[in-house]
Amino acid sequence: MNDLNYIKAIELLKRATSSEGFLASAQDISNYKRVWARDGVICGLAALASGEDDLIETFRKTLETLARNQHYNGTIPSNVMTNGDAVEVSYGGLAGRVDAVTWFIIGICQYAFYKNDITFVKKYEGNIQKCLQLLEAWEFNNKHLLYVPLSGNWADEYITDGYVLYDQLLRIWALKSYNHFAKNNAIASKIEKITEQLEINFTPNSVGEKYHERAYNEANIQEFMPCSFSPAGYKTQFDAFANSLALYLNIGNENFQKSILEHAVKLSNERPLKLIPAFWPAIEESDSDWNLLKNNCKYEFRNYPNEFHNGGSWSMVNGFFGLALLAKEKGEEATQLLNAINEANAIEDFSFYENFNSETKTPNGVPFCAWSAAAAVMLHQSIHTNFKFLV
């Protein structure tokens, strides 16, 4: 493989390996020199796509580390740091991380699918069952949608809470991945019920009893699925990661999926980086949600307009948008997006920054971010080798 961008991405993933699994960054920054559930599985998916044996082995170690440190109630660690005999486990900061649980299930099943090894799933059957029971409990009202706390997923300093779209979709992917092996009618039924509730509560002109009829009507859903809703109403920003997953998992009718796709492509084409922002539009100081955003940070405020979760552009998110484009047979657009991801990753001599200001193109966050490299690898291999994940 003589593509310099791809070679550099693979090199970074190899630099971000440890004896316990993938680290979030190859940079010597304490909070990123940990095995994170979400980051580690996304890097693991890239490892599978790459076919590189040493990276695939690091993925296996990542999954083992997460399983070994699962809480007795079923929670998967947000991250694990090992230093000799000392192990430091975090299940979340200001709030627990719901998506650590779903990414773990996805990771186990994608690895087993790639290896064609059902015994790997059976090995972690007990861990998976705890995860599934916990997800059921997190519905609280037993009506099929997870209730997620503020800061409860990857957008941990953003404003989404309650019935967060991204987490529902990850759960569907996790259940589908697991049921490829389990072939359980109850799980198949659960997938249908979650999907039905998503389509009733997140798509326009839907038929069926809404969770929050008044708020649904006020939200006036049109071109895409809103990012979340709660008893306080809907948050209507476009969540690029979630809507990419919706397309990838084929949620919503054909016309609505086409609308999501058109909105997303237009949005990326209008931005200087030609990347799709994580959430859009950005929240400004004059907006009602500014105070919620401003106060949701543990250390320093980073969500200035067009940065980080607040309208910043992430290579990682765009990698999943690229997979969605391919799923909808938009190969030319996916190739253009890969070029844009590669250009962003190559800034400052291939620094693979965490994210970028969507207006000024200024890098933000941590350099040598492993999942920025993972995005390029996943999309490159999906385009050039027709690699496919279990969906």
C-alpha positions as a LaTeX table, in Angstrom:
\begin{tabular}{lrrr}
\hline
Residue & $x$ (\AA) & $y$ (\AA) & $z$ (\AA) \\
\hline
Met1 & 0.00 & 0.00 & 0.00 \\
Asn2 & 1.79 & 3.16 & $-1.20$ \\
Asp3 & $-0.75$ & 5.79 & $-0.12$ \\
Leu4 & 1.20 & 8.06 & 2.26 \\
Asn5 & $-1.93$ & 9.12 & 4.17 \\
Tyr6 & $-2.87$ & 5.50 & 4.80 \\
Ile7 & 0.69 & 4.57 & 5.79 \\
Lys8 & 0.84 & 7.44 & 8.30 \\
Ala9 & $-2.54$ & 6.43 & 9.77 \\
Ile10 & $-1.38$ & 2.84 & 10.25 \\
Glu11 & 1.87 & 4.07 & 11.79 \\
Leu12 & $-0.04$ & 6.16 & 14.33 \\
Leu13 & $-2.31$ & 3.25 & 15.30 \\
Lys14 & 0.81 & 1.16 & 15.91 \\
Arg15 & 2.32 & 3.93 & 18.04 \\
Ala16 & $-0.90$ & 4.06 & 20.08 \\
Thr17 & $-0.70$ & 0.40 & 21.10 \\
Ser18 & 0.11 & $-0.88$ & 24.56 \\
Ser19 & 0.23 & $-4.23$ & 26.31 \\
Glu20 & $-3.36$ & $-3.59$ & 27.51 \\
Gly21 & $-4.83$ & $-2.35$ & 24.21 \\
Phe22 & $-5.21$ & 0.81 & 22.16 \\
Leu23 & $-4.44$ & 4.15 & 23.79 \\
Ala24 & $-6.47$ & 7.23 & 22.86 \\
Ser25 & $-3.38$ & 9.14 & 21.72 \\
Ala26 & 0.27 & 8.44 & 21.01 \\
Gln27 & 1.02 & 11.76 & 22.70 \\
Asp28 & 2.28 & 11.57 & 26.30 \\
Ile29 & $-0.86$ & 13.06 & 27.86 \\
Ser30 & $-2.04$ & 11.26 & 30.99 \\
Asn31 & $-5.79$ & 11.20 & 30.34 \\
Tyr32 & $-5.21$ & 9.86 & 26.82 \\
Lys33 & $-2.64$ & 7.22 & 27.78 \\
Arg34 & $-5.47$ & 4.94 & 28.79 \\
Val35 & $-7.47$ & 2.17 & 27.15 \\
Trp36 & $-10.83$ & 3.78 & 26.43 \\
Ala37 & $-13.86$ & 1.66 & 25.54 \\
Arg38 & $-15.16$ & 3.90 & 22.78 \\
Asp39 & $-11.81$ & 4.97 & 21.30 \\
Gly40 & $-10.39$ & 1.48 & 21.66 \\
Val41 & $-13.22$ & $-0.24$ & 19.81 \\
Ile42 & $-13.20$ & 2.33 & 17.01 \\
Cys43 & $-9.45$ & 1.81 & 16.65 \\
Gly44 & $-10.15$ & $-1.92$ & 16.76 \\
Leu45 & $-12.63$ & $-1.64$ & 13.90 \\
Ala46 & $-9.89$ & 0.09 & 11.91 \\
Ala47 & $-7.52$ & $-2.72$ & 12.85 \\
Leu48 & $-9.93$ & $-5.28$ & 11.40 \\
Ala49 & $-10.31$ & $-3.23$ & 8.24 \\
Ser50 & $-6.52$ & $-2.97$ & 7.89 \\
Gly51 & $-5.91$ & $-6.70$ & 8.16 \\
Glu52 & $-2.73$ & $-5.94$ & 10.15 \\
Asp53 & $-2.22$ & $-8.85$ & 12.53 \\
Asp54 & $-0.44$ & $-6.84$ & 15.23 \\
Leu55 & $-3.21$ & $-4.23$ & 15.31 \\
Ile56 & $-5.89$ & $-6.92$ & 15.42 \\
Glu57 & $-4.06$ & $-8.49$ & 18.36 \\
Thr58 & $-4.09$ & $-5.09$ & 20.12 \\
Phe59 & $-7.85$ & $-4.97$ & 19.54 \\
Arg60 & $-8.21$ & $-8.34$ & 21.27 \\
Lys61 & $-6.18$ & $-7.02$ & 24.23 \\
Thr62 & $-8.40$ & $-3.92$ & 24.35 \\
Leu63 & $-11.52$ & $-6.05$ & 24.64 \\
Glu64 & $-9.92$ & $-8.28$ & 27.27 \\
Thr65 & $-8.95$ & $-5.24$ & 29.36 \\
Leu66 & $-12.48$ & $-3.87$ & 29.22 \\
Ala67 & $-14.06$ & $-7.22$ & 30.07 \\
Arg68 & $-11.65$ & $-7.84$ & 32.93 \\
Asn69 & $-12.58$ & $-4.50$ & 34.50 \\
Gln70 & $-16.35$ & $-4.67$ & 33.99 \\
His71 & $-18.20$ & $-3.50$ & 37.11 \\
Tyr72 & $-20.25$ & $-6.13$ & 38.91 \\
Asn73 & $-23.45$ & $-4.31$ & 37.88 \\
Gly74 & $-22.50$ & $-4.62$ & 34.21 \\
Thr75 & $-20.97$ & $-1.21$ & 33.50 \\
Ile76 & $-18.04$ & $-1.27$ & 31.07 \\
Pro77 & $-15.18$ & 1.07 & 31.98 \\
Ser78 & $-15.03$ & 4.38 & 30.24 \\
Asn79 & $-11.27$ & 3.93 & 30.45 \\
Val80 & $-8.59$ & 1.88 & 32.17 \\
Met81 & $-5.05$ & 2.95 & 33.02 \\
Thr82 & $-2.45$ & 0.41 & 34.02 \\
Asn83 & 0.92 & 1.23 & 35.52 \\
Gly84 & 2.74 & $-1.89$ & 36.57 \\
Asp85 & 0.57 & $-3.64$ & 39.14 \\
Ala86 & $-1.59$ & $-0.54$ & 39.66 \\
Val87 & $-4.87$ & $-0.39$ & 37.76 \\
Glu88 & $-7.02$ & 2.72 & 37.67 \\
Val89 & $-10.54$ & 2.23 & 36.33 \\
Ser90 & $-13.03$ & 4.98 & 35.48 \\
Tyr91 & $-16.68$ & 4.38 & 34.66 \\
Gly92 & $-17.17$ & 8.03 & 33.74 \\
Gly93 & $-16.48$ & 11.48 & 35.14 \\
Leu94 & $-19.36$ & 13.81 & 35.93 \\
Ala95 & $-21.66$ & 11.05 & 34.64 \\
Gly96 & $-21.30$ & 7.44 & 33.58 \\
Arg97 & $-20.72$ & 6.59 & 29.92 \\
Val98 & $-23.63$ & 4.71 & 28.41 \\
Asp99 & $-21.88$ & 4.18 & 25.07 \\
Ala100 & $-18.99$ & 2.25 & 26.66 \\
Val101 & $-21.44$ & $-0.64$ & 27.12 \\
Thr102 & $-22.70$ & $-0.69$ & 23.53 \\
Trp103 & $-19.26$ & $-0.19$ & 21.97 \\
Phe104 & $-17.97$ & $-3.14$ & 24.00 \\
Ile105 & $-20.68$ & $-5.45$ & 22.64 \\
Ile106 & $-20.04$ & $-4.18$ & 19.12 \\
Gly107 & $-16.32$ & $-4.77$ & 19.55 \\
Ile108 & $-16.63$ & $-8.35$ & 20.79 \\
Cys109 & $-19.00$ & $-9.28$ & 17.98 \\
Gln110 & $-17.12$ & $-7.51$ & 15.17 \\
Tyr111 & $-13.89$ & $-9.21$ & 16.23 \\
Ala112 & $-15.59$ & $-12.62$ & 16.32 \\
Phe113 & $-17.21$ & $-11.98$ & 12.93 \\
Tyr114 & $-13.89$ & $-11.04$ & 11.37 \\
Lys115 & $-12.19$ & $-14.09$ & 12.86 \\
Asn116 & $-15.20$ & $-16.31$ & 12.10 \\
Asp117 & $-14.92$ & $-17.47$ & 15.69 \\
Ile118 & $-18.16$ & $-17.84$ & 17.64 \\
Thr119 & $-16.18$ & $-19.15$ & 20.63 \\
Phe120 & $-14.92$ & $-15.59$ & 21.20 \\
Val121 & $-18.49$ & $-14.45$ & 21.73 \\
Lys122 & $-19.18$ & $-17.43$ & 23.97 \\
Lys123 & $-16.08$ & $-16.60$ & 26.04 \\
Tyr124 & $-17.60$ & $-13.21$ & 26.88 \\
Glu125 & $-21.23$ & $-14.34$ & 27.01 \\
Gly126 & $-21.50$ & $-13.50$ & 30.72 \\
Asn127 & $-20.11$ & $-10.00$ & 30.16 \\
Ile128 & $-22.50$ & $-9.39$ & 27.27 \\
Gln129 & $-25.53$ & $-10.60$ & 29.23 \\
Lys130 & $-24.71$ & $-8.18$ & 32.05 \\
Cys131 & $-24.48$ & $-5.41$ & 29.47 \\
Leu132 & $-27.82$ & $-6.28$ & 27.93 \\
Gln133 & $-29.55$ & $-6.40$ & 31.32 \\
Leu134 & $-28.05$ & $-3.03$ & 32.23 \\
Leu135 & $-29.29$ & $-1.49$ & 28.98 \\
Glu136 & $-32.79$ & $-2.75$ & 29.77 \\
Ala137 & $-32.60$ & $-1.13$ & 33.20 \\
Trp138 & $-31.43$ & 2.17 & 31.69 \\
Glu139 & $-34.75$ & 2.49 & 29.86 \\
Phe140 & $-36.31$ & 3.23 & 33.29 \\
Asn141 & $-39.85$ & 3.23 & 31.81 \\
Asn142 & $-39.50$ & $-0.07$ & 29.88 \\
Lys143 & $-40.57$ & 1.63 & 26.64 \\
His144 & $-37.51$ & 0.59 & 24.59 \\
Leu145 & $-35.44$ & 3.81 & 24.48 \\
Leu146 & $-32.42$ & 4.37 & 26.73 \\
Tyr147 & $-32.47$ & 7.38 & 29.04 \\
Val148 & $-29.00$ & 8.92 & 28.98 \\
Pro149 & $-27.66$ & 11.48 & 31.48 \\
Leu150 & $-26.03$ & 14.72 & 30.44 \\
Ser151 & $-22.36$ & 13.89 & 29.67 \\
Gly152 & $-23.34$ & 10.24 & 29.25 \\
Asn153 & $-21.58$ & 9.49 & 25.96 \\
Trp154 & $-18.80$ & 10.63 & 23.62 \\
Ala155 & $-20.25$ & 14.17 & 23.48 \\
Asp156 & $-19.46$ & 14.46 & 27.17 \\
Glu157 & $-19.37$ & 18.29 & 27.29 \\
Tyr158 & $-22.36$ & 18.88 & 25.02 \\
Ile159 & $-26.06$ & 19.52 & 25.76 \\
Thr160 & $-27.67$ & 16.20 & 24.76 \\
Asp161 & $-29.49$ & 14.22 & 27.44 \\
Gly162 & $-32.54$ & 12.04 & 27.88 \\
Tyr163 & $-33.47$ & 10.01 & 24.83 \\
Val164 & $-30.25$ & 10.62 & 22.90 \\
Leu165 & $-30.39$ & 9.46 & 19.29 \\
Tyr166 & $-26.77$ & 8.31 & 19.06 \\
Asp167 & $-27.09$ & 5.93 & 22.00 \\
Gln168 & $-30.29$ & 4.31 & 20.68 \\
Leu169 & $-28.60$ & 3.64 & 17.34 \\
Leu170 & $-25.48$ & 2.19 & 18.93 \\
Arg171 & $-27.72$ & $-0.12$ & 20.92 \\
Ile172 & $-29.38$ & $-1.33$ & 17.73 \\
Trp173 & $-25.97$ & $-2.00$ & 16.15 \\
Ala174 & $-24.85$ & $-3.83$ & 19.29 \\
Leu175 & $-27.97$ & $-5.99$ & 19.38 \\
Lys176 & $-27.76$ & $-6.76$ & 15.66 \\
Ser177 & $-24.10$ & $-7.68$ & 15.99 \\
Tyr178 & $-24.74$ & $-9.97$ & 18.94 \\
Asn179 & $-27.82$ & $-11.55$ & 17.40 \\
His180 & $-25.81$ & $-12.57$ & 14.35 \\
Phe181 & $-24.41$ & $-15.20$ & 16.73 \\
Ala182 & $-27.19$ & $-15.64$ & 19.30 \\
Lys183 & $-30.07$ & $-15.87$ & 16.80 \\
Asn184 & $-32.49$ & $-15.07$ & 19.63 \\
Asn185 & $-36.10$ & $-14.21$ & 18.76 \\
Ala186 & $-36.46$ & $-11.99$ & 21.81 \\
Ile187 & $-33.46$ & $-9.90$ & 20.72 \\
Ala188 & $-34.80$ & $-9.68$ & 17.16 \\
Ser189 & $-38.11$ & $-8.44$ & 18.59 \\
Lys190 & $-36.28$ & $-5.90$ & 20.77 \\
Ile191 & $-34.45$ & $-4.51$ & 17.74 \\
Glu192 & $-37.79$ & $-4.05$ & 15.96 \\
Lys193 & $-39.33$ & $-2.30$ & 18.97 \\
Ile194 & $-36.41$ & 0.11 & 19.43 \\
Thr195 & $-36.43$ & 0.87 & 15.71 \\
Glu196 & $-40.18$ & 1.50 & 15.81 \\
Gln197 & $-39.80$ & 3.93 & 18.72 \\
Leu198 & $-36.99$ & 5.75 & 16.92 \\
Glu199 & $-39.12$ & 6.18 & 13.82 \\
Ile200 & $-42.14$ & 7.33 & 15.85 \\
Asn201 & $-40.22$ & 9.87 & 17.94 \\
Phe202 & $-37.39$ & 11.04 & 15.67 \\
Thr203 & $-38.80$ & 11.13 & 12.13 \\
Pro204 & $-41.32$ & 13.55 & 10.56 \\
Asn205 & $-45.02$ & 12.84 & 10.11 \\
Ser206 & $-44.75$ & 9.56 & 11.99 \\
Val207 & $-47.72$ & 7.45 & 13.04 \\
Gly208 & $-47.85$ & 6.10 & 16.57 \\
Glu209 & $-47.99$ & 7.21 & 20.18 \\
Lys210 & $-45.20$ & 9.68 & 20.90 \\
Tyr211 & $-43.23$ & 9.84 & 24.14 \\
His212 & $-43.80$ & 13.60 & 24.26 \\
Glu213 & $-46.48$ & 14.60 & 21.73 \\
Arg214 & $-46.42$ & 18.34 & 22.43 \\
Ala215 & $-42.62$ & 18.54 & 22.26 \\
Tyr216 & $-42.57$ & 16.41 & 19.10 \\
Asn217 & $-44.99$ & 18.81 & 17.38 \\
Glu218 & $-42.99$ & 21.85 & 18.47 \\
Ala219 & $-39.74$ & 20.32 & 17.19 \\
Asn220 & $-41.09$ & 20.31 & 13.62 \\
Ile221 & $-38.76$ & 17.54 & 12.44 \\
Gln222 & $-38.05$ & 17.81 & 8.71 \\
Glu223 & $-34.71$ & 16.97 & 7.09 \\
Phe224 & $-32.94$ & 14.84 & 9.72 \\
Met225 & $-33.33$ & 13.21 & 13.11 \\
Pro226 & $-32.89$ & 15.63 & 16.04 \\
Cys227 & $-30.06$ & 14.84 & 18.45 \\
Ser228 & $-32.14$ & 14.16 & 21.59 \\
Phe229 & $-35.30$ & 14.83 & 23.56 \\
Ser230 & $-36.24$ & 14.73 & 27.23 \\
Pro231 & $-39.19$ & 15.79 & 29.39 \\
Ala232 & $-37.98$ & 19.37 & 28.76 \\
Gly233 & $-38.38$ & 19.03 & 24.97 \\
Tyr234 & $-36.25$ & 18.34 & 21.90 \\
Lys235 & $-32.69$ & 19.41 & 21.14 \\
Thr236 & $-32.88$ & 19.89 & 17.39 \\
Gln237 & $-29.24$ & 20.17 & 16.31 \\
Phe238 & $-28.02$ & 17.88 & 13.56 \\
Asp239 & $-25.89$ & 15.13 & 15.13 \\
Ala240 & $-23.57$ & 13.95 & 12.35 \\
Phe241 & $-22.45$ & 10.78 & 14.14 \\
Ala242 & $-26.00$ & 9.71 & 15.00 \\
Asn243 & $-27.49$ & 10.49 & 11.61 \\
Ser244 & $-24.59$ & 8.65 & 9.95 \\
Leu245 & $-25.42$ & 5.60 & 12.09 \\
Ala246 & $-29.09$ & 5.94 & 11.13 \\
Leu247 & $-28.14$ & 5.78 & 7.45 \\
Tyr248 & $-25.66$ & 2.96 & 8.04 \\
Leu249 & $-28.28$ & 0.92 & 9.91 \\
Asn250 & $-31.03$ & 1.80 & 7.43 \\
Ile251 & $-33.37$ & 3.48 & 9.93 \\
Gly252 & $-36.27$ & 5.53 & 8.59 \\
Asn253 & $-38.07$ & 5.35 & 5.27 \\
Glu254 & $-36.23$ & 5.74 & 1.98 \\
Asn255 & $-37.31$ & 9.34 & 1.34 \\
Phe256 & $-36.28$ & 10.47 & 4.81 \\
Gln257 & $-32.88$ & 8.76 & 4.54 \\
Lys258 & $-32.38$ & 10.56 & 1.24 \\
Ser259 & $-33.20$ & 13.82 & 3.02 \\
Ile260 & $-30.64$ & 13.11 & 5.76 \\
Leu261 & $-28.03$ & 12.30 & 3.15 \\
Glu262 & $-28.67$ & 15.46 & 1.14 \\
His263 & $-28.58$ & 17.62 & 4.27 \\
Ala264 & $-25.30$ & 16.08 & 5.43 \\
Val265 & $-23.56$ & 16.33 & 2.05 \\
Lys266 & $-24.66$ & 19.95 & 1.65 \\
Leu267 & $-23.43$ & 20.78 & 5.15 \\
Ser268 & $-20.00$ & 19.25 & 4.56 \\
Asn269 & $-19.63$ & 20.93 & 1.17 \\
Glu270 & $-20.37$ & 24.34 & 2.69 \\
Arg271 & $-17.59$ & 24.08 & 5.30 \\
Pro272 & $-13.98$ & 25.12 & 4.50 \\
Leu273 & $-12.57$ & 21.73 & 5.53 \\
Lys274 & $-15.23$ & 19.89 & 3.50 \\
Leu275 & $-15.94$ & 17.90 & 6.67 \\
Ile276 & $-19.26$ & 17.58 & 8.43 \\
Pro277 & $-19.38$ & 19.23 & 11.90 \\
Ala278 & $-20.17$ & 16.99 & 14.87 \\
Phe279 & $-23.27$ & 19.01 & 15.86 \\
Trp280 & $-24.81$ & 21.82 & 13.82 \\
Pro281 & $-25.64$ & 24.64 & 14.05 \\
Ala282 & $-23.14$ & 25.74 & 16.68 \\
Ile283 & $-24.58$ & 27.13 & 19.91 \\
Glu284 & $-23.79$ & 30.85 & 20.31 \\
Glu285 & $-23.62$ & 32.91 & 23.51 \\
Ser286 & $-26.97$ & 34.46 & 22.64 \\
Asp287 & $-28.71$ & 31.05 & 22.46 \\
Ser288 & $-30.84$ & 29.66 & 25.27 \\
Asp289 & $-28.68$ & 26.53 & 25.57 \\
Trp290 & $-25.44$ & 28.47 & 26.08 \\
Asn291 & $-25.53$ & 28.31 & 29.88 \\
Leu292 & $-26.11$ & 24.57 & 29.83 \\
Leu293 & $-23.17$ & 24.17 & 27.45 \\
Lys294 & $-20.93$ & 26.62 & 29.32 \\
Asn295 & $-21.35$ & 24.86 & 32.67 \\
Asn296 & $-20.92$ & 21.30 & 31.37 \\
Cys297 & $-17.16$ & 20.99 & 31.69 \\
Lys298 & $-15.08$ & 19.46 & 34.44 \\
Tyr299 & $-11.79$ & 21.24 & 33.78 \\
Glu300 & $-11.72$ & 23.96 & 31.13 \\
Phe301 & $-14.38$ & 25.17 & 28.72 \\
Arg302 & $-13.64$ & 24.03 & 25.18 \\
Asn303 & $-16.97$ & 24.21 & 23.37 \\
Tyr304 & $-16.62$ & 27.62 & 21.81 \\
Pro305 & $-18.75$ & 27.99 & 18.65 \\
Asn306 & $-17.39$ & 25.82 & 15.79 \\
Glu307 & $-15.07$ & 23.88 & 18.11 \\
Phe308 & $-15.07$ & 20.49 & 19.83 \\
His309 & $-18.64$ & 19.16 & 20.14 \\
Asn310 & $-20.13$ & 22.59 & 19.48 \\
Gly311 & $-19.79$ & 22.54 & 15.71 \\
Gly312 & $-16.20$ & 21.32 & 15.53 \\
Ser313 & $-15.12$ & 18.91 & 12.78 \\
Trp314 & $-13.78$ & 15.50 & 13.81 \\
Ser315 & $-12.05$ & 13.07 & 11.46 \\
Met316 & $-13.50$ & 10.23 & 13.54 \\
Val317 & $-17.10$ & 11.35 & 13.02 \\
Asn318 & $-16.48$ & 11.86 & 9.32 \\
Gly319 & $-15.14$ & 8.32 & 9.04 \\
Phe320 & $-18.55$ & 7.01 & 10.05 \\
Phe321 & $-20.25$ & 9.46 & 7.70 \\
Gly322 & $-18.10$ & 7.96 & 4.97 \\
Leu323 & $-19.33$ & 4.46 & 5.86 \\
Ala324 & $-22.88$ & 5.80 & 5.63 \\
Leu325 & $-22.17$ & 7.23 & 2.17 \\
Leu326 & $-20.86$ & 3.86 & 1.00 \\
Ala327 & $-23.89$ & 2.09 & 2.46 \\
Lys328 & $-26.04$ & 4.35 & 0.28 \\
Glu329 & $-23.87$ & 3.66 & $-2.80$ \\
Lys330 & $-22.34$ & 7.15 & $-2.82$ \\
Gly331 & $-18.81$ & 6.03 & $-3.66$ \\
Glu332 & $-17.70$ & 9.26 & $-5.29$ \\
Glu333 & $-18.82$ & 11.35 & $-2.32$ \\
Ala334 & $-17.13$ & 8.89 & 0.07 \\
Thr335 & $-13.86$ & 9.24 & $-1.82$ \\
Gln336 & $-14.09$ & 13.03 & $-1.68$ \\
Leu337 & $-14.73$ & 12.80 & 2.05 \\
Leu338 & $-11.72$ & 10.50 & 2.55 \\
Asn339 & $-9.56$ & 13.08 & 0.78 \\
Ala340 & $-10.88$ & 15.76 & 3.15 \\
Ile341 & $-10.18$ & 13.55 & 6.20 \\
Asn342 & $-6.65$ & 12.90 & 4.93 \\
Glu343 & $-6.02$ & 16.60 & 4.39 \\
Ala344 & $-7.16$ & 17.38 & 7.93 \\
Asn345 & $-5.10$ & 14.55 & 9.44 \\
Ala346 & $-2.03$ & 15.74 & 7.52 \\
Ile347 & $-2.10$ & 19.27 & 9.00 \\
Glu348 & 1.16 & 20.11 & 10.84 \\
Asp349 & 3.06 & 17.20 & 9.33 \\
Phe350 & 0.47 & 14.51 & 10.04 \\
Ser351 & $-0.46$ & 15.56 & 13.57 \\
Phe352 & $-3.85$ & 13.76 & 13.44 \\
Tyr353 & $-5.57$ & 16.33 & 15.63 \\
Glu354 & $-8.66$ & 15.45 & 17.63 \\
Asn355 & $-10.87$ & 18.05 & 15.90 \\
Phe356 & $-10.84$ & 21.37 & 14.04 \\
Asn357 & $-12.61$ & 24.70 & 14.08 \\
Ser358 & $-15.15$ & 24.31 & 11.27 \\
Glu359 & $-14.80$ & 27.96 & 10.19 \\
Thr360 & $-11.10$ & 28.77 & 10.63 \\
Lys361 & $-9.75$ & 25.20 & 10.16 \\
Thr362 & $-7.61$ & 25.68 & 13.30 \\
Pro363 & $-6.68$ & 22.38 & 15.02 \\
Asn364 & $-8.11$ & 21.72 & 18.47 \\
Gly365 & $-7.57$ & 19.16 & 21.17 \\
Val366 & $-4.96$ & 16.44 & 21.35 \\
Pro367 & $-2.55$ & 15.67 & 18.48 \\
Phe368 & $-1.76$ & 12.14 & 17.34 \\
Cys369 & $-5.30$ & 11.11 & 18.22 \\
Ala370 & $-5.67$ & 7.40 & 17.46 \\
Trp371 & $-9.26$ & 7.48 & 16.33 \\
Ser372 & $-8.52$ & 10.25 & 13.82 \\
Ala373 & $-6.19$ & 7.75 & 12.19 \\
Ala374 & $-8.80$ & 5.00 & 12.60 \\
Ala375 & $-11.33$ & 7.01 & 10.59 \\
Ala376 & $-8.98$ & 7.20 & 7.61 \\
Val377 & $-8.13$ & 3.50 & 7.78 \\
Met378 & $-11.77$ & 2.35 & 8.05 \\
Leu379 & $-12.92$ & 4.49 & 5.14 \\
His380 & $-9.87$ & 3.82 & 2.97 \\
Gln381 & $-10.25$ & 0.06 & 3.27 \\
Ser382 & $-14.02$ & 0.20 & 2.80 \\
Ile383 & $-13.52$ & 2.13 & $-0.44$ \\
His384 & $-10.47$ & 0.32 & $-1.83$ \\
Thr385 & $-10.94$ & $-3.26$ & $-0.62$ \\
Asn386 & $-14.74$ & $-3.29$ & $-0.15$ \\
Phe387 & $-14.22$ & $-4.20$ & 3.51 \\
Lys388 & $-17.50$ & $-4.51$ & 5.39 \\
Phe389 & $-18.38$ & $-4.65$ & 9.06 \\
Leu390 & $-21.15$ & $-6.79$ & 10.51 \\
Val391 & $-24.36$ & $-4.71$ & 10.35 \\
\hline
\end{tabular}
